[in-house]
């Protein structure tokens, strides 16, 4: 979805009235979570995730509002991207996910996506914040529309997913890019639920990858398996949730992790 030390998992918030707009009997979609080799049934509550998206967006906008125009032009933590690039991407991604939920192509093309971000990156702070806020509102409005949330939708590059997981994908965009802005919001500041779910999501994305050895991930309380299939993991990687997430998402080099059974696996681009 963007430039960073390793291509990330990124694809690429609900008020009470919006929550009431959903038929909660149909607001959950089941997916399989891998925990310590066991299969656990986990429910996606898209309405609750929309609330989390809204709250995360407000945190980001509050922090970004403390910048000035010069700060927006400064480098972000993503190589080659200024903070303005990050804000522009967040706005265009919200609109792209509206496209996904409405059954349209996520982006016209990869070239158009990149051109839009480059076009919008130099804008002054007030324009950036207005765009992020208004595009976020459009995403919320689309999320409030009653729909079949169990349906399959298509994102970029032929990737498909349940519509119910799109709000979580947006939550990922907002939280990790808030960290990428380099404004003092760190991985340790992320909500615990988010950290655990994003580790699960990334472990799932690397599961079965031939270039990743069978690996067990653990924060000391929870465990995940990833990498190519095997009867038992070859490597165990342990650390705090934020450190595991940072490594899996290409935001940290894994220096804060401990490894048993070999060396820290080298993760391929996603």
C-alpha positions, 0 to 999 in steps of 0.5 A, a space after each residue: 500500500 505504501 513505501 516502508 522498510 518492508 511492504 506491509 500488511 496494509 490493504 492497500 467508527 461508530 456512533 450510537 446512531 450508526 450502531 443502531 442502523 445495523 441489524 446486530 443479528 447479522 453483524 458478525 462474520 466468523 474466521 479462523 484464528 491460529 493460536 498455538 497450532 489450534 483453530 479458534 473461532 473468532 467473530 468479526 464485529 464490523 460495527 464495533 470495528 467502525 467505532 474503533 476506526 472513528 476513535 483512532 481517527 480522532 486520535 490521529 487528527 488531534 495529534 496531527 493538528 499540533 503540527 504546522 505546515 513545515 512539519 507536514 513537509 518533513 519526512 515521516 518514518 516511511 522511506 520516501 514519504 513525507 508526513 504529507 504523503 502519509 496524510 494524503 494516503 490516509 484520505 485516499 485509502 478511506 475513499 478507496 475502501 468506500 469503493 470496495 464496499 460499493 463494489 467498485 475497483 479499489 483504485 483506478 490503477 496503481 499508477 493513479 493511486 500513487 499519482 494522487 498521493 504525490 499530488 496531495 502530499 504538498 498541501 497545507 496542514 488545514 487542507 490535509 486535516 479537512 481531507 482526512 476528516 471528510 474522507 473518514 466521514 464518507 467511510 463511516 457513512 458507507 459503513 452505516 449502510 445496511 448490507 450483507 457483511 458476509 459477502 466477499 469483496 475485492 481489494 487491490 491486486 486481486 486480494 479478496 476478503 469478507 466485507 466485515 473485515 474491511 473496517 478492521 483493515 481501515 483500523 490498521 491503516 489509521 493506527 499504523 500510519 499514526 505511528 508512521 507520522 512520528 509524532 510520539 504515538 508508538 506501537 506501545 500506545 496501540 490498543 491491546 485488542 488491536 495489537 493482538 488482532 493485527 498479529 493474528 492477521 499478519 501471522 495468517 498472511 505469512 502462513 504457508 509462505 514457502 520462504 518463512 520457516 514454521 514459526 511459533 510467535 508468542 507474547 508470553 500469553 498468546 501464541 500464533 503459528 505462521 510460515 510454511 506448514 510443518 508438524 511442529 514449529 522450527 523457530 519460536 519468536 517471543 517478545 511483547 505484543 508491540 515488538 512482535 507487531 512491529 517486526 511483522 509489519 516491517 516497523 521494527 527490526 526484531 531487536 527486541 525479540 528473543 528467538 529459539 531454534 534458529 535465527 529470526 526469520 527474514 520476512 518477505 514483502 506482502 
